[in-house]
Each structure stands twice: as structure tokens, then as C-alpha cells.
Amino acid sequence: MNQPDPVHKLEFAPSAPLPETPAVEESLYEVRKKIYPRALHGWFAGWRWGTVWATQLMFYGTAWLEWNGRQAVLFDLAARKFYIFGLVFWPQDFIYLTALLVISALLLFLFTAVAGRLFCGYACPQTVYTEIFLWIERRIEGDRGAQMKLDRQPLSAKKFGLKAAKHAVWIALALWTGFTFVGYFTPMRELAAEVAGLNLGPWETFWVLFYGFATYGNAGWMREQVCKYMCPYARFQSAMFDRDTLIITYDAARGEPRGSRPRNVDPASRGLGACVDCDICVQVCPTGIDIRKGLQYECIGCAACIDGCDQVMDKMGYPRGLIRYSTENALQSRLDHRAIVQRVFRPRVLVYSGILLAIGVVASTALWLRLPLKVDVIRDRGVLAREVEGGQIENVYRLQIMNTGEVPHAFQITAGGLPGIAVVGADRVEMAGATTRAVPIRLRVAADAGKKGANRIRFTVRAADNPALSVTEKASFVLP
């Protein structure tokens, strides 16, 4: 009998049981840590506040302007009319909205290709209202250190009073913002009268509260979370960057190795770079990032770190520009300012500019040549053709006439295309400005004026006081 090979004989020694590993629960959501941006002054901060003032004066003030006896800018959805100063747009003018959206997108692409997130850092509503809410917070609770100290304290009458005052001002501003926004869709003075009389309609109430709540929540509570997690622009911005895009950069070759030192000590003697490791660039950042780690998607391009770092460099007696607007190629090849500017005019920028210019010229020309008169011809489908007295044939139409301007006109209606064709009945219509009217029109011709079946004709609607204001529309006249 064959014996088993001892090499293949396995023996298992008894082992001690393994210790139990405690279960660890991990959260997929990181609890938000409040960021306390430090207040500062500087060249870029001045530009940012200039943009805040310009945009808010435009937003809050334009809604109260009047033009030709009505609100200057009003989007009257119920009447399907958009008033923008001297222009009145109707649903048929949707092409101009399309052109505006295309131009806005191209401007965003162009600005991003040239200098990164300029819109985010200076003109985005989230940035603008966050700046305003932060200013209110500092005025009530104090600067960065005072706010941090207040939040660490237990609840007291003073803390409750400061917090209540801050949120009261925030809510008042947010509600005024929502009220102003709705005032662009419901005439502002009517809306103000309804609010004063506590007679605000349900839809106006909903939208005032909705936009007020959105402003209060986004600018007061969420802040950088909107930019980091909700805004899609932060995710695809890198697709519009290249190595010659101006971005906020930290000059590591000049700043490293970083470290603290007395003011009058030469950093080279201690083997240090220009960065004193003061963290001022982190303290002033509204999204709480460290720009010294390189460009990050959380950076909104506000340039607060540049202002903060320049102030430290001034105090230390070092040249400014440790953190500055520069490009990857400029840092790598040590390009000067002139070379950086020359590389701005590269193919991508020129293509964006060319397309933007072409669309802008075409849209502006079309708007300039736009006639404030539109005519649609609709046949009476109930009776295509009928014989009337004298053996003539009559067709009935309905002309939808739109006086898209704000000047009243008397319009004369004529027809042509068949011998002896004539308008029967009223051929003149008086119309006020920015109105539309359906006008029934009867046309008659002799039975032998054309071929049997459909014959091409045309309607001409012309302003009696302005012959240049004329529209011709094609139609068909049926002979049985």
C-alpha cells in the first residue's frame, strides 16, 4: 500500500482567537468649519468694493427709474412684454435673448482664458452679497479675532443681542433684495403699495420670501460652500485655463523655504525665502485655502491674498509680488511683465474675441434695424372662399398687428397680387403704443382674376404718419 507523502501532509496548530476590531463609523459629509475672513484694505479690495457698489446701485436703483410714464426696466410676464428703457420686446423677439446669452457665455470664456475667475472674484452675486454680509458682521461683532472669541463664549445676554442684531440686519437686507427682484416683474410702485397696505398677492409673497431666503442662506450661512460644492463653474474652469492664463500664484522659488525672522535680518543669511509664514494669505481668504499649495478649484480669484501679502512685504521691507497675478509659463521661464502681456493675445483669446465681436455686431445691427411693427396673417378656416354679390369671390382673414414701439400709430391696410383685389370694410386701424390687435379683413376679386385654387397675394400694413414703417406679409387667395 502506498503511504502518503509527508511533504503534502498539512497540520494546523491551534491558534488563539483574533481580537475583535471595534467598528468605526465614517461620515461621508464633512461638517462645515466656519471661516472667519480677516478684513483688509488694498488695491484689489478697492476694485472689489467698487464692483459691489456699481452692481448694487444698478440693481436696487434701476427698478425705481421711469421711462415714458412706465417703469424703465420691467419684465411683464403676464402681458408678455419686456421693457428695457426705450425698447419693448415681445415673445417674437426671443432671438435677442438668445444672442444675449451667447454673448454672456463668450465673455465668461474670454475673461477666464485671459485672467481666470474674474467674474467669480468681483462680480458674481454670491461674492457681492457675501462681501456685504461680512461687512455687516464685522460692524456688529467685530473683526476676525473678536468673532472667534465671541463664538467660543457661552451664550449670554450680550452674545445673544449681538447675534440677534446681526441676523436681523441680514434678514432685512435679504427681504429688501427679494422685494427688489420681484419689482422687476411686478411694477415696483404697485408692489410697494401692496406691501405698505399688507395686500401682497400670494405669488409676490412667495417669490419675495423665496429670494430673500436664498440671499440670507447663501450669503449669511453657506458662503464658501456655494462656491466649492454648488457652483459648477469651479469644476470645469480648468478646461478654459492654459499655461498663459493669468492666475493668482505664489512664487515658491522666491518664497521658499519659508519661516519667521526679525524684520531687519537678511533672510538669505538664515537660508530663508521671502515668505515669513505669517499665514495672512490664509486668514484673508474667503474660502479658507492656502494659495501657497498651488492653484486650487476653491480659489475664486478675489486676490485678497495678494493685498494681504503685499502689506506684509511692505512691513518687512521686501519687494511686493510674492503672491501675484502671473502665469505658469511666466513662473517657469521667469518672464517679465511685457512678455506676459504679449502672450495674452494668443489664438484662443483671438478666436473668442473674434466670435464675440461678430455676434455683437450682428445683434446690434439687427436691433438697430428692427421695425416696431409685426404682422401675422391667419386665414379664416371656417370659409375658404365664398361668392358674394356681383359674382365676386371673397376670402376672410385675420391680421394680428403688433405695434411693438411705444408711439401710437394709425395703420393703413392694403392688398395686392391679383388684379382688382380690394379690402372690403375698414382698412385703417388706430393702435396705441406697445399693443396688439386682431383685425378681421375681407378681400374681394372678380371670379376670373386668377387661376382656380390658391393664388399668391400680399398684405401691406403701413403707418399713415411714417411711410417707412411698413410690413408686407404673403398670403394666399382661394378661387373656387
C-alpha positions in Angstrom: 0.0 0.0 0.0 1.3 3.5 -0.9 2.0 5.7 2.0 1.0 9.4 1.8 3.8 11.8 1.0 4.9 13.5 4.2 5.6 16.7 2.2 2.0 17.1 1.4 0.8 16.3 4.9 -0.7 19.5 6.4 -1.1 20.0 10.1 -2.8 23.0 11.6 -1.8 24.1 15.0 -4.5 25.6 17.2 -4.2 29.4 17.3 -5.5 31.9 19.7 -8.7 33.8 18.6 -8.1 37.2 16.9 -9.0 40.2 18.9 -12.2 41.9 17.9 -11.8 45.1 15.9 -14.1 47.9 17.1 -16.5 49.1 14.4 -15.7 52.6 13.1 -18.4 54.7 11.7 -17.3 57.2 9.0 -19.4 60.0 7.8 -19.5 60.9 4.1 -20.2 64.5 4.9 -17.7 66.8 6.5 -19.1 69.2 9.0 -18.5 72.7 7.9 -15.9 74.6 9.8 -16.7 78.3 9.9 -14.3 80.6 8.1 -13.5 84.0 9.6 -12.0 86.0 6.8 -9.8 88.8 8.0 -10.7 92.4 6.9 -8.1 94.2 4.8 -7.5 97.1 2.5 -5.6 97.1 -0.7 -5.7 97.8 -4.4 -7.7 94.7 -5.3 -10.0 95.1 -2.3 -10.8 98.6 -3.6 -11.7 97.2 -7.0 -13.9 94.5 -5.5 -15.8 97.1 -3.4 -16.1 99.3 -6.4 -17.8 96.4 -8.2 -20.1 95.9 -5.2 -21.2 99.5 -5.2 -21.7 99.6 -9.0 -23.7 96.4 -9.2 -25.9 97.1 -6.2 -26.6 100.7 -7.2 -27.7 99.3 -10.6 -29.8 96.5 -9.1 -31.5 98.5 -6.3 -31.8 101.8 -8.2 -32.8 100.7 -11.8 -36.1 99.2 -10.5 -37.3 102.7 -9.5 -36.4 104.5 -12.7 -39.2 105.6 -15.0 -39.3 105.9 -18.8 -42.2 107.2 -20.9 -44.5 107.1 -18.0 -43.7 103.5 -17.0 -41.0 101.5 -15.3 -37.7 101.7 -17.2 -36.9 98.0 -16.8 -39.9 95.7 -16.4 -40.4 92.1 -17.4 -44.1 91.9 -17.6 -44.7 88.2 -17.9 -48.5 88.5 -17.7 -48.7 90.8 -20.7 -45.7 89.1 -22.4 -43.8 92.3 -22.8 -40.2 93.1 -21.7 -39.5 96.8 -21.3 -35.8 97.9 -21.3 -35.7 101.7 -21.3 -36.8 102.7 -24.8 -37.1 99.1 -26.2 -40.1 96.8 -25.9 -39.5 93.1 -26.5 -42.2 90.6 -27.3 -42.1 86.7 -27.4 -41.3 87.0 -31.1 -38.0 88.7 -30.1 -36.7 85.7 -28.3 -33.7 85.7 -30.7 -32.3 88.7 -28.9 -32.4 86.9 -25.6 -30.5 84.0 -27.3 -27.9 86.4 -28.6 -27.5 87.9 -25.1 -27.0 84.5 -23.5 -24.4 83.6 -26.2 -22.5 86.9 -25.7 -22.6 86.4 -21.9 -21.1 82.8 -22.2 -18.4 84.0 -24.6 -17.5 86.9 -22.3 -17.1 84.4 -19.5 -14.9 82.1 -21.6 -12.8 85.1 -22.7 -12.3 86.6 -19.2 -11.4 83.1 -17.9 -8.9 82.4 -20.7 -7.2 85.8 -20.0 -7.3 86.2 -16.2 -9.1 83.2 -14.6 -12.1 83.6 -12.4 -12.5 87.4 -12.7 -16.3 87.1 -12.6 -16.3 84.9 -9.5 -13.9 87.2 -7.6 -15.5 90.6 -8.4 -19.0 90.4 -9.9 -20.7 87.1 -9.0 -23.8 87.8 -6.9 -22.5 85.2 -4.4 -19.3 87.1 -3.9 -21.0 90.5 -3.9 -23.6 89.6 -1.2 -21.0 87.7 0.9 -18.9 90.8 1.0 -21.9 92.9 2.1 -22.9 90.3 4.8 -19.3 90.1 6.0 -19.1 93.8 6.3 -22.4 93.8 8.4 -21.0 91.0 10.6 -17.7 92.9 11.3 -19.6 96.1 12.1 -21.7 94.3 14.7 -19.5 91.6 16.1 -16.0 93.0 15.4 -13.1 91.8 13.3 -11.8 88.2 12.9 -10.4 87.8 16.4 -13.5 89.3 18.1 -15.8 87.0 16.2 -13.8 83.9 17.1 -13.7 84.9 20.7 -17.5 85.6 20.7 -18.3 82.2 19.2 -16.2 80.4 21.8 -18.0 82.1 24.7 -21.1 80.5 26.3 -24.4 82.0 25.5 -25.0 85.3 27.4 -27.3 88.3 27.0 -24.5 90.2 25.2 -23.8 87.4 22.8 -27.5 86.8 22.1 -28.0 90.5 21.5 -25.1 90.8 19.0 -26.2 87.6 17.1 -29.8 88.8 17.0 -28.9 92.2 15.7 -26.7 90.7 13.0 -29.3 88.3 11.8 -32.0 91.0 11.9 -30.0 93.2 9.6 -29.2 90.2 7.4 -32.8 89.3 7.1 -33.9 92.9 6.4 -31.4 93.2 3.6 -32.3 89.8 2.2 -36.0 90.7 2.2 -35.3 94.0 0.5 -33.3 92.1 -2.1 -36.2 89.7 -2.7 -38.6 92.7 -2.9 -36.4 94.5 -5.4 -36.0 91.3 -7.5 -39.8 90.8 -7.7 -40.1 94.5 -8.6 -38.6 93.8 -12.0 -41.6 91.5 -12.8 -44.4 93.4 -11.0 -44.3 97.2 -11.3 -42.2 98.4 -8.4 -44.6 101.2 -7.2 -47.6 98.9 -7.3 -45.6 96.3 -5.4 -44.6 98.9 -2.8 -48.2 100.0 -2.4 -49.3 96.4 -1.9 -46.6 95.8 0.7 -47.5 99.0 2.5 -51.2 98.1 2.5 -50.5 94.5 3.6 -52.2 93.4 0.4 -49.4 91.5 -1.3 -50.6 88.7 -3.6 -49.7 85.0 -3.0 -47.2 84.8 -5.8 -45.5 88.0 -5.0 -45.3 86.9 -1.3 -43.8 83.6 -2.3 -41.1 85.0 -4.5 -40.1 87.8 -2.2 -39.7 85.2 0.6 -38.0 82.7 -1.7 -35.3 85.1 -3.0 -35.0 86.7 0.4 -34.3 83.3 2.0 -31.9 82.3 -0.8 -29.9 85.5 -0.2 -29.9 85.1 3.5 -28.9 81.4 3.3 -26.3 81.7 0.6 -24.5 84.9 1.8 -25.0 84.5 5.5 -24.7 80.8 6.2 -23.3 78.8 3.2 -20.9 81.3 1.8 -17.9 79.4 0.5 -19.9 76.2 0.4 -21.8 77.6 -2.6 -18.5 78.3 -4.4 -16.9 75.0 -3.5 -19.8 72.5 -3.9 -22.8 74.1 -5.6 -21.3 76.2 -8.4 -20.5 74.1 -11.4 -18.0 76.7 -12.7 -15.4 75.7 -10.2 -15.4 72.2 -11.7 -14.9 73.0 -15.3 -12.8 76.1 -15.1 -9.6 74.2 -15.7 -10.9 73.4 -19.2 -10.6 77.1 -20.1 -7.2 77.6 -18.5 -3.9 77.2 -20.2 -0.3 77.9 -19.3 -0.6 81.6 -20.3 -3.8 82.3 -18.2 -3.2 84.9 -15.6 -4.0 83.3 -12.2 -3.2 84.1 -8.6 0.1 82.4 -7.9 2.6 82.0 -5.1 6.3 82.4 -6.2 7.7 79.4 -4.5 11.2 80.0 -5.9 11.3 83.3 -4.1 9.3 82.4 -1.0 10.8 79.0 0.0 11.9 77.9 2.4 9.5 79.9 4.5 10.0 80.8 8.1 9.7 83.6 10.7 12.5 86.1 11.3 13.1 89.6 12.7 12.3 92.5 10.4 15.9 93.7 9.9 17.5 90.3 9.3 18.6 89.3 5.8 16.7 86.1 5.1 19.5 84.8 2.9 21.8 84.8 5.9 19.4 82.3 7.6 18.7 80.3 4.5 15.2 81.5 4.2 13.0 82.8 1.4 10.8 85.9 1.4 7.7 84.1 2.9 7.6 84.8 6.7 5.0 82.1 7.2 2.6 84.6 8.8 -0.5 82.8 7.3 -2.1 86.2 6.4 -2.9 84.8 2.9 -5.0 82.1 4.6 -6.6 84.4 7.1 -8.0 86.7 4.4 -9.1 84.0 2.0 -13.0 83.8 1.9 -12.8 80.1 1.1 -10.0 79.3 3.6 -7.4 77.8 1.2 -3.7 78.2 1.3 -2.6 79.6 -2.0 1.0 78.5 -1.3 -0.1 75.0 -2.1 -0.8 75.9 -5.7 -3.9 76.8 -7.6 -7.0 75.0 -6.3 -10.5 74.8 -7.6 -11.8 76.5 -4.4 -9.9 79.7 -5.3 -12.4 82.3 -6.6 -9.8 84.7 -7.8 -10.7 87.6 -5.4 -7.0 88.5 -4.9 -7.4 89.1 -1.2 -4.2 87.1 -0.6 -2.3 89.4 -2.9 -3.4 92.5 -0.9 -2.6 90.8 2.4 0.8 89.5 1.3 1.8 92.9 -0.2 1.1 94.6 3.2 3.4 92.1 4.9 6.1 92.6 2.3 5.9 96.4 2.9 6.3 95.9 6.6 9.3 93.7 6.1 10.9 95.9 3.5 10.7 93.2 0.8 9.6 93.8 -2.8 5.9 93.2 -3.4 4.7 90.3 -5.6 5.4 87.2 -3.6 1.8 86.4 -4.4 0.6 88.0 -7.6 -1.2 87.6 -10.9 1.1 85.6 -13.1 1.1 82.5 -15.4 2.6 79.1 -15.3 4.9 79.9 -18.2 6.0 83.2 -16.5 6.9 81.5 -13.3 8.7 78.7 -15.0 10.6 80.8 -17.5 10.8 84.0 -15.3 9.1 86.1 -17.9 8.8 89.9 -17.3 5.6 91.9 -17.4 5.9 92.8 -21.0 6.3 89.2 -22.1 3.2 88.2 -20.1 1.1 90.8 -21.8 2.3 89.8 -25.2 1.2 86.2 -24.6 -2.3 87.4 -23.7 -3.0 87.8 -27.5 -2.8 84.1 -28.3 -5.1 82.1 -30.6 -7.7 81.1 -28.1 -8.2 84.6 -26.9 -8.3 85.9 -30.5 -10.9 83.3 -31.5 -13.1 84.2 -28.6 -12.7 87.9 -29.3 -13.5 87.5 -33.0 -16.6 85.4 -32.4 -17.8 87.8 -29.7 -17.2 90.8 -31.9 -19.1 89.2 -34.9 -22.1 88.2 -32.8 -22.2 91.6 -31.1 -22.1 93.5 -34.4 -24.8 91.3 -35.9 -27.1 91.5 -32.9 -26.6 95.3 -32.6 -27.3 95.9 -36.3 -30.4 93.7 -36.1 -31.6 95.6 -33.1 -30.9 99.0 -34.7 -32.8 98.0 -37.9 -35.6 96.3 -36.0 -39.1 97.7 -37.1 -41.5 98.3 -34.3 -44.3 96.6 -36.3 -45.1 93.0 -36.7 -47.9 91.4 -38.7 -49.2 87.8 -38.8 -51.8 86.7 -41.4 -54.3 84.0 -40.4 -56.9 82.6 -42.8 -60.5 82.0 -41.7 -60.5 78.2 -41.8 -64.3 78.1 -41.5 -64.9 79.5 -45.0 -62.0 79.3 -47.5 -63.9 81.2 -50.3 -67.4 82.3 -51.0 -69.3 84.0 -53.8 -70.9 87.4 -52.9 -72.9 90.0 -54.8 -71.8 90.8 -58.3 -70.2 87.4 -58.8 -67.1 88.3 -56.8 -65.2 85.9 -54.7 -64.5 86.8 -51.0 -61.8 85.4 -48.6 -61.7 86.3 -45.0 -58.5 86.8 -43.0 -57.4 87.9 -39.5 -54.4 90.2 -39.2 -52.6 90.1 -35.9 -51.0 93.5 -35.8 -48.4 94.3 -33.1 -47.3 97.9 -32.5 -44.1 97.0 -30.6 -43.0 100.6 -30.2 -44.4 103.0 -27.6 -45.6 105.6 -30.1 -49.3 105.4 -31.2 -49.9 105.0 -35.0 -52.7 104.7 -37.5 -52.1 101.8 -39.8 -53.4 101.6 -43.4 -54.1 98.1 -44.7 -53.8 97.3 -48.4 -53.7 94.1 -50.5 -52.1 93.3 -53.8 -51.1 90.4 -56.1 -54.3 89.9 -58.0 -56.0 92.3 -60.5 -58.7 94.4 -58.8 -58.2 92.9 -55.3 -59.6 95.2 -52.7 -60.2 95.4 -49.0 -63.9 95.5 -48.1 -64.9 97.4 -45.0 -62.5 99.1 -42.5 -58.9 99.3 -43.9 -57.5 101.5 -41.2 -56.8 100.8 -37.6 -55.7 103.1 -34.7 -53.3 101.5 -32.2 -51.7 102.8 -29.1 -48.1 102.1 -28.3 -47.0 98.6 -27.2 -50.3 97.0 -28.1 -51.5 94.1 -30.2 -54.9 93.7 -32.0 -56.6 91.1 -34.2 -58.2 92.8 -37.2 -60.7 90.9 -39.4 -60.1 91.7 -43.1 -62.3 90.7 -46.1 -60.8 90.7 -49.6 -62.7 90.5 -52.9 -61.8 90.0 -56.5 -63.5 89.1 -59.7 -64.1 85.3 -60.3 -61.8 85.4 -63.3 -59.0 87.4 -61.7 -56.7 84.4 -61.2 -56.3 80.7 -61.6 -58.5 78.2 -59.8 -57.2 77.3 -56.4 -54.7 79.2 -54.3 -53.2 82.4 -55.7 -50.3 84.3 -54.1 -51.3 87.7 -52.7 -49.7 90.1 -50.2 -50.9 92.3 -47.4 -49.2 95.6 -46.7 -49.6 97.4 -43.3 -48.1 100.9 -43.3 -48.2 103.7 -40.7 -50.0 106.7 -42.0 -47.7 109.2 -40.2 -44.5 107.3 -41.1 -44.4 105.6 -44.6 -41.1 104.0 -43.7 -42.8 102.0 -41.0 -44.3 99.3 -43.3 -44.5 95.5 -43.2 -45.6 93.2 -46.1 -46.7 89.7 -45.5 -47.5 86.9 -48.0 -50.8 85.1 -48.1 -53.0 83.1 -50.5 -56.4 83.8 -52.0 -58.5 80.9 -53.0 -60.7 80.9 -56.1 -63.2 78.1 -56.4 
